[in-house]
Amino acid sequence: MSRYVLDTSALFAFIENEEGAQEVETLLIQTIEGRHELAISMISEIEVYYISLREQGEEIASERLRLLNDLPITQEVLDSDLIRVIGNLKAGYSLSFADCCIAGLAQDMGAVLVHKDPEFEAIEHLVTQYKLPYKAKA
């Protein structure tokens, strides 16, 4: 069974029906069918909440948390082994802390990282990646 970790950018692609939403929806359907395992870092859940809260208010932010809890996604917490993986990424690469947590989870699980974030290109040699279409630069 294939394993995937959804980055926050992939979650927002799905939630906001951006480019890449169809690919995420396909992974969700295939997970329901038992073909994949899908996971997110608790950091992504926090990011979805605070970004939504800041941009659209409490009601939308809370609604999105409920949506995440209803999806066939395992929400992974940080444990001592994962903390070391994340720490090694943060010490060795110029990625945000959140990106290190998410990529570290994918690396620790041996999962494919699904994202829309060009920052992850720095660790392509460490984590298998499924790149959704990047947003056009303004």
N, CA, C and O atoms as a DFTB+ gen file, in Angstrom:
552 C
 N C O
     1  1       0.848      -1.181       0.000
     2  2       0.000       0.000       0.000
     3  2       0.892       1.243       0.000
     4  3       1.818       1.359       0.803
     5  1       0.603       2.147      -0.895
     6  2       1.362       3.398      -0.990
     7  2       0.996       4.325       0.164
     8  3      -0.135       4.332       0.650
     9  1       1.984       5.101       0.583
    10  2       1.765       6.083       1.642
    11  2       2.045       7.474       1.095
    12  3       2.993       7.684       0.338
    13  1       1.206       8.415       1.490
    14  2       1.354       9.806       1.080
    15  2       1.197      10.705       2.299
    16  3       0.404      10.425       3.198
    17  1       1.962      11.786       2.314
    18  2       1.798      12.849       3.301
    19  2       1.407      14.105       2.534
    20  3       2.099      14.514       1.601
    21  1       0.307      14.707       2.929
    22  2      -0.152      15.945       2.294
    23  2       0.441      17.144       3.020
    24  3       0.263      17.304       4.228
    25  1       1.142      17.979       2.277
    26  2       1.633      19.251       2.799
    27  2       0.440      20.203       2.941
    28  3      -0.617      19.985       2.349
    29  1       0.625      21.235       3.715
    30  2      -0.419      22.246       3.885
    31  2      -0.856      22.823       2.544
    32  3      -2.039      23.096       2.342
    33  1       0.088      23.009       1.631
    34  2      -0.260      23.560       0.312
    35  2      -1.195      22.630      -0.456
    36  3      -2.066      23.098      -1.189
    37  1      -1.024      21.327      -0.296
    38  2      -1.923      20.366      -0.947
    39  2      -3.306      20.413      -0.301
    40  3      -4.322      20.301      -0.987
    41  1      -3.339      20.577       1.016
    42  2      -4.630      20.695       1.703
    43  2      -5.380      21.938       1.234
    44  3      -6.581      21.881       0.971
    45  1      -4.672      23.056       1.132
    46  2      -5.324      24.274       0.652
    47  2      -5.747      24.145      -0.808
    48  3      -6.784      24.685      -1.196
    49  1      -4.967      23.444      -1.619
    50  2      -5.376      23.219      -3.013
    51  2      -6.733      22.533      -3.038
    52  3      -7.611      22.909      -3.815
    53  1      -6.904      21.521      -2.182
    54  2      -8.172      20.791      -2.119
    55  2      -9.283      21.662      -1.535
    56  3     -10.365      21.766      -2.112
    57  1      -9.015      22.278      -0.401
    58  2     -10.028      23.066       0.307
    59  2     -10.524      24.242      -0.537
    60  3     -11.718      24.539      -0.558
    61  1      -9.602      24.904      -1.228
    62  2      -9.952      26.117      -1.974
    63  2     -10.120      25.864      -3.467
    64  3     -10.215      26.802      -4.259
    65  1     -10.156      24.590      -3.841
    66  2     -10.356      24.183      -5.236
    67  2      -9.370      24.874      -6.186
    68  3      -9.744      25.372      -7.248
    69  1      -8.108      24.886      -5.769
    70  2      -7.043      25.437      -6.601
    71  2      -6.557      24.364      -7.573
    72  3      -7.004      23.218      -7.535
    73  1      -5.628      24.767      -8.447
    74  2      -4.991      23.794      -9.317
    75  2      -4.349      22.717      -8.449
    76  3      -3.657      23.025      -7.479
    77  1      -4.576      21.469      -8.796
    78  2      -4.082      20.357      -8.001
    79  2      -5.151      19.731      -7.125
    80  3      -4.939      18.654      -6.567
    81  1      -6.306      20.390      -6.994
    82  2      -7.388      19.866      -6.151
    83  2      -7.848      18.492      -6.627
    84  3      -8.131      17.616      -5.810
    85  1      -7.924      18.300      -7.938
    86  2      -8.391      17.024      -8.484
    87  2      -7.445      15.884      -8.106
    88  3      -7.895      14.781      -7.795
    89  1      -6.140      16.144      -8.133
    90  2      -5.174      15.116      -7.759
    91  2      -5.327      14.728      -6.293
    92  3      -5.267      13.547      -5.950
    93  1      -5.525      15.719      -5.430
    94  2      -5.724      15.437      -4.010
    95  2      -7.024      14.666      -3.815
    96  3      -7.064      13.711      -3.040
    97  1      -8.083      15.067      -4.506
    98  2      -9.359      14.352      -4.407
    99  2      -9.201      12.899      -4.843
   100  3      -9.762      11.999      -4.218
   101  1      -8.449      12.668      -5.903
   102  2      -8.206      11.298      -6.367
   103  2      -7.499      10.486      -5.288
   104  3      -7.865       9.336      -5.046
   105  1      -6.496      11.064      -4.640
   106  2      -5.810      10.361      -3.550
   107  2      -6.765      10.054      -2.401
   108  3      -6.700       8.976      -1.810
   109  1      -7.647      10.992      -2.083
   110  2      -8.632      10.763      -1.018
   111  2      -9.564       9.613      -1.378
   112  3      -9.840       8.753      -0.541
   113  1     -10.049       9.591      -2.608
   114  2     -10.944       8.516      -3.055
   115  2     -10.216       7.180      -3.012
   116  3     -10.763       6.183      -2.539
   117  1      -8.992       7.161      -3.503
   118  2      -8.222       5.919      -3.507
   119  2      -7.895       5.456      -2.090
   120  3      -7.758       4.257      -1.850
   121  1      -7.770       6.386      -1.157
   122  2      -7.559       6.027       0.244
   123  2      -8.811       5.365       0.808
   124  3      -8.720       4.366       1.522
   125  1      -9.971       5.912       0.493
   126  2     -11.237       5.304       0.928
   127  2     -11.361       3.894       0.365
   128  3     -11.880       2.999       1.032
   129  1     -10.885       3.697      -0.860
   130  2     -10.924       2.383      -1.509
   131  2      -9.871       1.424      -0.960
   132  3      -9.833       0.258      -1.351
   133  1      -9.020       1.904      -0.059
   134  2      -8.007       1.055       0.552
   135  2      -6.719       0.923      -0.242
   136  3      -5.909       0.038       0.033
   137  1      -6.524       1.786      -1.215
   138  2      -5.343       1.691      -2.075
   139  2      -4.148       2.471      -1.536
   140  3      -3.013       2.199      -1.928
   141  1      -4.378       3.422      -0.654
   142  2      -3.309       4.259      -0.111
   143  2      -3.556       4.521       1.366
   144  3      -4.645       4.295       1.894
   145  1      -2.504       5.005       2.008
   146  2      -2.613       5.624       3.327
   147  2      -2.278       7.096       3.143
   148  3      -1.291       7.434       2.490
   149  1      -3.084       7.959       3.707
   150  2      -2.844       9.405       3.656
   151  2      -2.635       9.920       5.071
   152  3      -3.362       9.551       5.994
   153  1      -1.634      10.776       5.231
   154  2      -1.357      11.351       6.545
   155  2      -1.061      12.833       6.397
   156  3      -0.673      13.310       5.330
   157  1      -1.253      13.542       7.492
   158  2      -0.808      14.929       7.594
   159  2      -0.111      15.094       8.934
   160  3      -0.373      14.359       9.887
   161  1       0.771      16.064       8.985
   162  2       1.390      16.448      10.242
   163  2       0.407      17.326      11.013
   164  3      -0.378      18.066      10.421
   165  1       0.463      17.234      12.331
   166  2      -0.372      18.133      13.133
   167  2      -0.010      19.585      12.846
   168  3      -0.822      20.483      13.068
   169  1       1.200      19.822      12.355
   170  2       1.620      21.174      11.988
   171  2       0.761      21.698      10.834
   172  3       0.398      22.874      10.816
   173  1       0.439      20.837       9.879
   174  2      -0.431      21.259       8.769
   175  2      -1.815      21.633       9.275
   176  3      -2.425      22.588       8.795
   177  1      -2.299      20.883      10.234
   178  2      -3.609      21.204      10.807
   179  2      -3.576      22.592      11.457
   180  3      -4.509      23.381      11.311
   181  1      -2.492      22.872      12.171
   182  2      -2.329      24.194      12.782
   183  2      -2.257      25.271      11.705
   184  3      -2.877      26.327      11.834
   185  1      -1.494      24.999      10.632
   186  2      -1.367      25.995       9.561
   187  2      -2.705      26.264       8.881
   188  3      -3.044      27.419       8.622
   189  1      -3.460      25.223       8.593
   190  2      -4.773      25.423       7.973
   191  2      -5.638      26.294       8.881
   192  3      -6.323      27.201       8.409
   193  1      -5.604      26.019      10.186
   194  2      -6.426      26.787      11.111
   195  2      -5.995      28.254      11.168
   196  3      -6.816      29.151      10.974
   197  1      -4.702      28.499      11.434
   198  2      -4.315      29.900      11.649
   199  2      -4.367      30.727      10.369
   200  3      -4.719      31.905      10.419
   201  1      -4.025      30.141       9.232
   202  2      -4.104      30.894       7.973
   203  2      -5.562      31.215       7.652
   204  3      -5.883      32.330       7.240
   205  1      -6.435      30.235       7.842
   206  2      -7.864      30.457       7.594
   207  2      -8.438      31.476       8.568
   208  3      -9.242      32.324       8.181
   209  1      -8.028      31.397       9.827
   210  2      -8.487      32.347      10.842
   211  2      -8.074      33.766      10.470
   212  3      -8.879      34.695      10.540
   213  1      -6.835      33.923      10.082
   214  2      -6.309      35.246       9.734
   215  2      -6.985      35.806       8.483
   216  3      -7.304      36.993       8.424
   217  1      -7.202      34.946       7.484
   218  2      -7.715      35.425       6.198
   219  2      -9.238      35.428       6.097
   220  3      -9.807      36.233       5.360
   221  1      -9.911      34.523       6.843
   222  2     -11.355      34.386       6.638
   223  2     -12.183      34.304       7.912
   224  3     -13.409      34.221       7.843
   225  1     -11.545      34.327       9.062
   226  2     -12.289      34.368      10.312
   227  2     -12.494      33.013      10.971
   228  3     -12.215      31.958      10.401
   229  1     -12.999      33.093      12.209
   230  2     -13.164      31.923      13.074
   231  2     -14.094      30.865      12.491
   232  3     -13.789      29.673      12.549
   233  1     -15.210      31.282      11.936
   234  2     -16.188      30.318      11.429
   235  2     -15.587      29.438      10.328
   236  3     -15.726      28.216      10.370
   237  1     -14.933      30.040       9.364
   238  2     -14.318      29.288       8.259
   239  2     -13.177      28.427       8.788
   240  3     -13.042      27.270       8.393
   241  1     -12.352      28.980       9.681
   242  2     -11.225      28.230      10.237
   243  2     -11.713      26.976      10.965
   244  3     -11.151      25.896      10.787
   245  1     -12.747      27.116      11.774
   246  2     -13.300      25.969      12.499
   247  2     -13.938      24.961      11.551
   248  3     -13.818      23.751      11.746
   249  1     -14.610      25.461      10.533
   250  2     -15.219      24.589       9.524
   251  2     -14.145      23.752       8.820
   252  3     -14.349      22.568       8.549
   253  1     -13.021      24.367       8.533
   254  2     -11.937      23.649       7.855
   255  2     -11.309      22.596       8.762
   256  3     -10.915      21.532       8.284
   257  1     -11.209      22.870      10.050
   258  2     -10.722      21.846      10.979
   259  2     -11.664      20.652      11.005
   260  3     -11.216      19.506      11.021
   261  1     -12.961      20.915      11.009
   262  2     -13.939      19.817      10.972
   263  2     -13.788      19.007       9.687
   264  3     -13.860      17.779       9.715
   265  1     -13.580      19.688       8.567
   266  2     -13.376      18.997       7.294
   267  2     -12.164      18.076       7.380
   268  3     -12.239      16.917       6.972
   269  1     -11.054      18.576       7.904
   270  2      -9.853      17.740       8.022
   271  2     -10.120      16.507       8.872
   272  3      -9.636      15.418       8.565
   273  1     -10.890      16.679       9.937
   274  2     -11.207      15.541      10.804
   275  2     -12.133      14.539      10.134
   276  3     -12.155      13.370      10.518
   277  1     -12.897      14.975       9.142
   278  2     -13.821      14.087       8.432
   279  2     -13.171      13.353       7.260
   280  3     -13.714      12.359       6.777
   281  1     -12.025      13.828       6.803
   282  2     -11.359      13.207       5.659
   283  2     -10.643      11.924       6.088
   284  3     -10.313      11.769       7.264
   285  1     -10.401      11.008       5.154
   286  2      -9.721       9.747       5.483
   287  2      -8.203       9.940       5.591
   288  3      -7.425       9.333       4.855
   289  1      -7.819      10.792       6.517
   290  2      -6.415      11.163       6.690
   291  2      -6.028      10.909       8.142
   292  3      -6.753      11.287       9.062
   293  1      -4.885      10.269       8.338
   294  2      -4.342      10.097       9.677
   295  2      -3.579      11.361      10.049
   296  3      -2.724      11.823       9.293
   297  1      -3.888      11.912      11.201
   298  2      -3.196      13.107      11.679
   299  2      -2.103      12.658      12.644
   300  3      -2.381      12.197      13.752
   301  1      -0.864      12.801      12.206
   302  2       0.279      12.300      12.961
   303  2       0.785      13.349      13.944
   304  3       0.827      14.542      13.642
   305  1       1.165      12.878      15.121
   306  2       1.745      13.748      16.142
   307  2       3.261      13.573      16.137
   308  3       3.788      12.634      15.541
   309  1       3.944      14.480      16.802
   310  2       5.397      14.398      16.899
   311  2       5.780      13.423      18.006
   312  3       5.307      13.539      19.137
   313  1       6.643      12.457      17.672
   314  2       7.187      11.576      18.699
   315  2       8.702      11.739      18.712
   316  3       9.248      12.487      17.901
   317  1       9.390      11.051      19.623
   318  2      10.828      11.285      19.789
   319  2      11.632      10.926      18.546
   320  3      12.599      11.620      18.232
   321  1      11.267       9.868      17.829
   322  2      11.988       9.520      16.600
   323  2      11.781      10.588      15.532
   324  3      12.731      11.002      14.868
   325  1      10.551      11.026      15.370
   326  2      10.236      12.037      14.367
   327  2      10.909      13.370      14.701
   328  3      11.329      14.097      13.801
   329  1      11.009      13.685      15.970
   330  2      11.675      14.919      16.389
   331  2      13.115      14.945      15.892
   332  3      13.604      15.988      15.457
   333  1      13.792      13.812      15.954
   334  2      15.181      13.736      15.475
   335  2      15.256      13.923      13.959
   336  3      16.132      14.631      13.463
   337  1      14.352      13.299      13.234
   338  2      14.323      13.446      11.773
   339  2      14.098      14.916      11.414
   340  3      14.793      15.467      10.560
   341  1      13.132      15.538      12.068
   342  2      12.821      16.949      11.814
   343  2      14.015      17.833      12.172
   344  3      14.369      18.743      11.422
   345  1      14.625      17.563      13.312
   346  2      15.789      18.338      13.743
   347  2      16.939      18.252      12.755
   348  3      17.607      19.250      12.486
   349  1      17.173      17.059      12.214
   350  2      18.236      16.893      11.215
   351  2      17.935      17.683       9.948
   352  3      18.836      18.287       9.367
   353  1      16.674      17.686       9.514
   354  2      16.304      18.479       8.336
   355  2      16.506      19.968       8.601
   356  3      17.072      20.681       7.774
   357  1      16.042      20.427       9.749
   358  2      16.138      21.858      10.066
   359  2      17.591      22.293      10.192
   360  3      17.946      23.396       9.776
   361  1      18.435      21.436      10.762
   362  2      19.853      21.768      10.918
   363  2      20.586      21.797       9.580
   364  3      21.554      22.540       9.414
   365  1      20.125      20.989       8.627
   366  2      20.861      20.841       7.387
   367  2      20.331      21.591       6.183
   368  3      21.024      21.701       5.171
   369  1      19.116      22.110       6.271
   370  2      18.493      22.722       5.095
   371  2      17.784      24.018       5.471
   372  3      17.341      24.189       6.607
   373  1      17.683      24.916       4.516
   374  2      17.018      26.207       4.732
   375  2      15.529      26.089       4.440
   376  3      15.008      26.715       3.516
   377  1      14.866      25.287       5.233
   378  2      13.414      25.124       5.132
   379  2      12.782      25.703       6.385
   380  3      13.418      25.769       7.437
   381  1      11.531      26.120       6.271
   382  2      10.819      26.589       7.460
   383  2      10.639      25.426       8.433
   384  3      10.714      24.259       8.050
   385  1      10.403      25.765       9.685
   386  2      10.161      24.726      10.683
   387  2       8.972      23.855      10.274
   388  3       9.037      22.629      10.365
   389  1       7.893      24.488       9.827
   390  2       6.703      23.727       9.417
   391  2       7.035      22.778       8.272
   392  3       6.630      21.616       8.295
   393  1       7.771      23.263       7.268
   394  2       8.142      22.399       6.143
   395  2       9.005      21.235       6.608
   396  3       8.865      20.122       6.100
   397  1       9.897      21.475       7.566
   398  2      10.720      20.387       8.102
   399  2       9.857      19.345       8.816
   400  3      10.107      18.145       8.696
   401  1       8.854      19.793       9.552
   402  2       7.952      18.855      10.236
   403  2       7.203      17.989       9.227
   404  3       7.077      16.779       9.414
   405  1       6.717      18.598       8.178
   406  2       5.919      17.890       7.174
   407  2       6.803      16.958       6.353
   408  3       6.454      15.795       6.145
   409  1       7.941      17.460       5.887
   410  2       8.865      16.621       5.116
   411  2       9.457      15.521       5.991
   412  3       9.656      14.395       5.534
   413  1       9.736      15.849       7.244
   414  2      10.259      14.845       8.174
   415  2       9.281      13.707       8.381
   416  3       9.683      12.546       8.464
   417  1       8.004      14.030       8.466
   418  2       6.984      12.989       8.589
   419  2       7.000      12.087       7.364
   420  3       6.969      10.863       7.490
   421  1       7.049      12.687       6.180
   422  2       7.087      11.888       4.950
   423  2       8.328      11.003       4.922
   424  3       8.250       9.827       4.568
   425  1       9.466      11.567       5.293
   426  2      10.707      10.796       5.304
   427  2      10.616       9.653       6.313
   428  3      10.982       8.520       6.000
   429  1      10.135       9.940       7.507
   430  2      10.028       8.939       8.568
   431  2       9.078       7.802       8.190
   432  3       9.323       6.645       8.530
   433  1       7.996       8.135       7.489
   434  2       7.004       7.132       7.081
   435  2       7.386       6.410       5.793
   436  3       6.755       5.417       5.431
   437  1       8.413       6.899       5.098
   438  2       8.721       6.359       3.774
   439  2       7.604       6.672       2.799
   440  3       7.285       5.873       1.918
   441  1       7.011       7.853       2.969
   442  2       5.839       8.251       2.185
   443  2       6.224       9.263       1.111
   444  3       7.286       9.882       1.170
   445  1       5.349       9.415       0.144
   446  2       5.485      10.423      -0.901
   447  2       4.909      11.732      -0.360
   448  3       3.799      11.753       0.173
   449  1       5.654      12.806      -0.496
   450  2       5.210      14.124      -0.055
   451  2       4.461      14.810      -1.192
   452  3       5.028      15.039      -2.260
   453  1       3.192      15.137      -0.969
   454  2       2.352      15.798      -1.971
   455  2       2.306      17.281      -1.618
   456  3       1.923      17.652      -0.509
   457  1       2.705      18.135      -2.584
   458  2       2.832      19.558      -2.254
   459  2       2.779      20.444      -3.493
   460  3       2.795      19.976      -4.632
   461  1       2.714      21.766      -3.214
   462  2       2.779      22.818      -4.244
   463  2       3.876      23.818      -3.895
   464  3       3.806      24.975      -4.308
   465  1       4.869      23.398      -3.154
   466  2       5.848      24.298      -2.551
   467  2       7.243      24.066      -3.132
   468  3       7.853      23.032      -2.862
   469  1       7.755      25.004      -3.919
   470  2       9.080      24.818      -4.520
   471  2      10.216      24.718      -3.501
   472  3      11.309      24.272      -3.849
   473  1       9.981      25.119      -2.258
   474  2      11.017      25.009      -1.226
   475  2      11.448      23.555      -1.017
   476  3      12.591      23.298      -0.639
   477  1      10.550      22.611      -1.259
   478  2      10.870      21.200      -1.041
   479  2      11.848      20.640      -2.073
   480  3      12.376      19.544      -1.889
   481  1      12.092      21.375      -3.149
   482  2      13.037      20.898      -4.156
   483  2      14.425      20.692      -3.562
   484  3      15.204      19.893      -4.082
   485  1      14.748      21.401      -2.483
   486  2      16.056      21.277      -1.834
   487  2      16.283      19.897      -1.227
   488  3      17.423      19.516      -0.961
   489  1      15.208      19.149      -1.008
   490  2      15.361      17.832      -0.372
   491  2      14.802      16.701      -1.238
   492  3      14.399      15.657      -0.726
   493  1      14.783      16.920      -2.536
   494  2      14.282      15.873      -3.443
   495  2      15.069      14.576      -3.307
   496  3      14.531      13.495      -3.544
   497  1      16.326      14.676      -2.932
   498  2      17.157      13.484      -2.774
   499  2      16.836      12.720      -1.486
   500  3      17.283      11.586      -1.316
   501  1      16.075      13.322      -0.592
   502  2      15.732      12.692       0.683
   503  2      14.296      12.190       0.750
   504  3      14.012      11.195       1.418
   505  1      13.401      12.871       0.064
   506  2      11.969      12.580       0.170
   507  2      11.375      12.488      -1.233
   508  3      11.523      13.407      -2.039
   509  1      10.703      11.377      -1.519
   510  2       9.998      11.238      -2.787
   511  2       8.850      12.240      -2.802
   512  3       8.153      12.411      -1.802
   513  1       8.656      12.904      -3.949
   514  2       7.686      13.991      -4.000
   515  2       6.728      13.859      -5.177
   516  3       7.103      13.426      -6.267
   517  1       5.503      14.239      -4.930
   518  2       4.475      14.377      -5.961
   519  2       4.148      15.864      -5.986
   520  3       3.479      16.380      -5.091
   521  1       4.624      16.540      -7.015
   522  2       4.467      17.990      -7.100
   523  2       3.170      18.341      -7.818
   524  3       2.966      17.988      -8.979
   525  1       2.312      19.036      -7.109
   526  2       1.122      19.616      -7.716
   527  2       1.557      20.890      -8.437
   528  3       2.648      21.394      -8.169
   529  1       0.743      21.423      -9.338
   530  2       1.143      22.648     -10.045
   531  2       1.418      23.791      -9.064
   532  3       0.587      24.121      -8.218
   533  1       2.597      24.378      -9.201
   534  2       2.958      25.516      -8.359
   535  2       2.114      26.716      -8.746
   536  3       1.680      26.850      -9.890
   537  1       1.889      27.583      -7.773
   538  2       1.181      28.832      -8.050
   539  2       2.081      29.734      -8.879
   540  3       3.296      29.761      -8.682
   541  1       1.487      30.464      -9.799
   542  2       2.249      31.421     -10.608
   543  2       2.734      32.548      -9.711
   544  3       2.013      33.010      -8.827
   545  1       3.956      32.981      -9.949
   546  2       4.500      34.088      -9.161
   547  2       3.871      35.396      -9.608
   548  3       3.686      35.642     -10.800
   549  1       3.550      36.220      -8.637
   550  2       2.906      37.516      -8.936
   551  2       3.884      38.505      -9.501
   552  3       3.510      39.638      -9.805
